[in-house]
Amino acid sequence: MSTVDVSSVSGWLRSYAEAISEHAAELTELDAAIGDADHGTNMNRGMQAVVAAIDGGDFADVAALLKKAGLTMVSTVGGASGPLYGTFLLRLGGALDGASDITAEKFGAALRAGVEGVVARGKAELGDKTMYDAWVPALDAYDAAVASGADLPAALQAAAAAAARGRDETTAMVARKGRASYLGERSAGHQDPGATSTTLLLESAAAALS
């Protein structure tokens, strides 16, 4: 079993910041092939700001922590990644407002609410070659794991593994959203940077919330 509280969620965000820092060059290289060549730089700046906000804050509950992290991403990161990840964190936090005992089911519903926010802002569909292509299989795997009796850590591990498969499948896709779509058929053969950073987010959650 796992406890979702301010301490564990703080650990998740710190772990994600470390993963982004470690993979920043890779993310930027992926983005250079089909985007603005700034995904790694932007995400690293944003997540370092999130860690600073965590260090400087006193949070009453998980919802307050996640909302602060989301606002920090929105205000710190330009381009698409700041608003998308910021919206995800804000909606995730909003879905957990007032929740004291955060079960695997509640956390899964909150994850889905966060992704719905991403879709509302980015208008992405499955197969567009975006972060959504990692999120869809991840959420489905999470829900299937919980339905079969898995606890939160096991469900997150299933989600992270499914996200990685979704990430890998973006390589063959032709982009239909964002700057990558301008390349048309030339966008095929390149892994999507947003799906890559999404997978890192879920891998970090699986490790920190276990």
C-alpha positions as CSV (number, residue, x, y, z in Angstrom):
1,M,0.0,0.0,0.0
2,S,1.0,3.6,-0.5
3,T,0.0,6.8,1.2
4,V,-0.6,9.9,-1.0
5,D,0.1,12.9,1.2
6,V,2.1,16.1,1.0
7,S,5.4,14.4,1.7
8,S,5.0,11.6,-0.9
9,V,3.7,14.0,-3.6
10,S,6.5,16.4,-2.8
11,G,8.9,13.5,-3.3
12,W,7.2,12.6,-6.6
13,L,7.7,16.2,-7.9
14,R,11.3,16.3,-6.7
15,S,12.0,12.9,-8.4
16,Y,10.4,14.2,-11.6
17,A,12.6,17.3,-11.5
18,E,15.6,15.1,-11.1
19,A,14.6,13.0,-14.0
20,I,13.9,16.0,-16.2
21,S,17.3,17.4,-15.3
22,E,19.0,14.1,-16.2
23,H,17.1,13.8,-19.5
24,A,17.0,17.5,-20.4
25,A,19.5,17.2,-23.3
26,E,17.7,14.2,-24.7
27,L,14.4,16.0,-24.6
28,T,15.8,19.0,-26.3
29,E,17.4,16.8,-28.9
30,L,14.1,15.1,-29.6
31,D,12.4,18.5,-29.9
32,A,15.1,19.8,-32.2
33,A,14.1,17.2,-34.7
34,I,10.4,18.1,-34.9
35,G,9.9,21.2,-32.7
36,D,11.5,24.3,-31.2
37,A,14.4,22.5,-29.6
38,D,13.5,23.9,-26.2
39,H,11.4,21.1,-24.5
40,G,14.2,19.9,-22.2
41,T,15.3,23.4,-21.4
42,N,11.8,24.6,-20.6
43,M,10.8,21.6,-18.6
44,N,14.0,21.7,-16.6
45,R,13.5,25.4,-15.8
46,G,9.9,24.8,-14.8
47,M,10.6,21.8,-12.6
48,Q,13.5,23.5,-10.8
49,A,11.0,26.4,-10.1
50,V,8.5,23.8,-8.8
51,V,11.1,22.4,-6.4
52,A,11.9,25.9,-5.2
53,A,8.2,26.6,-4.6
54,I,8.0,23.3,-2.6
55,D,11.0,24.3,-0.5
56,G,9.5,27.7,0.2
57,G,5.9,26.6,0.9
58,D,3.9,25.2,3.7
59,F,1.0,23.2,2.2
60,A,-2.1,22.1,4.1
61,D,-2.9,19.2,1.8
62,V,-2.0,17.5,-1.5
63,A,-4.4,19.7,-3.5
64,A,-2.7,22.9,-2.4
65,L,0.8,21.5,-3.2
66,L,-0.3,20.3,-6.7
67,K,-2.0,23.6,-7.5
68,K,1.1,25.6,-6.5
69,A,3.2,23.3,-8.7
70,G,0.8,23.8,-11.6
71,L,0.7,27.6,-11.2
72,T,4.5,27.6,-11.1
73,M,4.7,25.7,-14.3
74,V,2.3,28.0,-16.1
75,S,4.1,31.1,-14.9
76,T,7.6,29.9,-15.5
77,V,7.6,27.9,-18.7
78,G,6.9,29.3,-22.1
79,G,5.7,27.4,-25.2
80,A,3.3,24.6,-25.0
81,S,4.8,22.6,-22.2
82,G,4.2,25.1,-19.4
83,P,0.5,25.5,-20.0
84,L,-0.1,21.8,-20.6
85,Y,1.8,20.5,-17.6
86,G,0.6,23.3,-15.5
87,T,-3.0,22.5,-16.4
88,F,-2.5,18.9,-15.7
89,L,-1.2,19.6,-12.2
90,L,-3.9,22.2,-11.5
91,R,-6.7,19.8,-12.5
92,L,-5.0,16.9,-10.7
93,G,-5.0,19.0,-7.5
94,G,-8.5,20.2,-8.1
95,A,-9.8,16.7,-8.3
96,L,-8.2,15.9,-4.9
97,D,-9.6,18.9,-3.1
98,G,-10.9,17.9,0.3
99,A,-9.7,14.3,-0.1
100,S,-8.1,13.0,3.1
101,D,-7.9,9.3,2.2
102,I,-6.6,9.2,-1.3
103,T,-7.2,5.7,-2.6
104,A,-5.9,4.2,-5.8
105,E,-9.4,4.8,-7.3
106,K,-9.4,8.4,-6.3
107,F,-5.9,9.0,-7.6
108,G,-6.8,7.4,-10.9
109,A,-9.8,9.6,-11.3
110,A,-7.6,12.6,-10.5
111,L,-5.1,11.6,-13.1
112,R,-7.8,11.3,-15.7
113,A,-9.1,14.8,-14.7
114,G,-5.7,16.2,-15.1
115,V,-5.4,14.7,-18.6
116,E,-8.8,15.9,-19.5
117,G,-7.5,19.4,-18.8
118,V,-4.5,18.8,-21.1
119,V,-6.9,17.7,-23.9
120,A,-9.2,20.7,-23.4
121,R,-6.2,23.0,-23.7
122,G,-4.2,21.2,-26.4
123,K,-7.1,19.7,-28.4
124,A,-5.0,16.6,-29.1
125,E,-6.4,13.3,-30.2
126,L,-5.0,9.8,-30.1
127,G,-2.5,9.4,-32.9
128,D,-1.6,13.1,-33.2
129,K,1.9,12.4,-32.0
130,T,1.8,14.2,-28.7
131,M,2.0,13.5,-25.0
132,Y,-1.6,12.3,-25.2
133,D,-0.4,9.2,-27.0
134,A,1.4,8.2,-23.8
135,W,-1.4,9.3,-21.5
136,V,-4.2,7.3,-23.1
137,P,-2.6,3.8,-22.7
138,A,-1.3,4.8,-19.3
139,L,-4.7,5.7,-18.0
140,D,-6.3,2.6,-19.4
141,A,-3.6,0.4,-17.9
142,Y,-4.0,2.1,-14.5
143,D,-7.7,1.6,-14.5
144,A,-7.4,-2.0,-15.6
145,A,-4.9,-2.7,-12.8
146,V,-7.1,-1.1,-10.2
147,A,-10.1,-3.0,-11.4
148,S,-8.1,-6.2,-11.0
149,G,-7.3,-5.4,-7.4
150,A,-3.9,-3.7,-7.8
151,D,-2.9,-1.1,-5.2
152,L,-1.6,2.4,-6.1
153,P,2.1,1.5,-6.6
154,A,1.2,-1.5,-8.9
155,A,-1.3,0.6,-10.8
156,L,1.3,3.3,-11.4
157,Q,3.9,0.8,-12.5
158,A,1.4,-0.5,-15.0
159,A,0.6,3.0,-16.2
160,A,4.3,3.9,-16.6
161,A,5.0,0.8,-18.6
162,A,2.0,1.5,-20.9
163,A,3.1,5.1,-21.3
164,A,6.5,3.9,-22.4
165,R,4.9,1.8,-25.1
166,G,2.8,4.7,-26.2
167,R,5.9,6.9,-26.3
168,D,7.7,4.4,-28.5
169,E,4.8,4.2,-30.8
170,T,4.9,7.9,-31.5
171,T,8.1,7.4,-33.4
172,A,6.3,6.0,-36.5
173,M,3.5,8.6,-36.4
174,V,3.1,11.6,-38.6
175,A,2.4,14.6,-36.4
176,R,-0.9,16.3,-36.7
177,K,-0.5,18.9,-33.9
178,G,1.9,21.6,-33.0
179,R,5.1,22.7,-34.8
180,A,5.9,19.1,-35.7
181,S,2.8,19.0,-37.9
182,Y,4.5,21.5,-40.2
183,L,6.9,18.8,-41.2
184,G,4.2,16.5,-42.5
185,E,5.6,13.1,-43.4
186,R,9.1,14.2,-42.3
187,S,7.9,14.1,-38.7
188,A,7.8,10.3,-38.9
189,G,10.8,8.5,-37.5
190,H,11.2,10.8,-34.5
191,Q,10.0,10.1,-30.9
192,D,7.7,12.7,-29.5
193,P,9.3,14.8,-26.7
194,G,6.1,15.4,-24.9
195,A,5.3,11.7,-24.7
196,T,8.8,11.2,-23.5
197,S,8.5,13.7,-20.6
198,T,5.0,12.2,-19.8
199,T,6.6,8.8,-19.4
200,L,9.2,10.2,-17.1
201,L,6.4,11.8,-15.0
202,L,4.7,8.5,-14.5
203,E,7.9,6.6,-13.9
204,S,8.7,9.1,-11.2
205,A,5.3,8.7,-9.7
206,A,5.6,4.9,-9.7
207,A,8.9,5.1,-7.8
208,A,8.0,7.9,-5.4
209,L,4.5,6.8,-4.5
210,S,5.5,3.2,-3.7
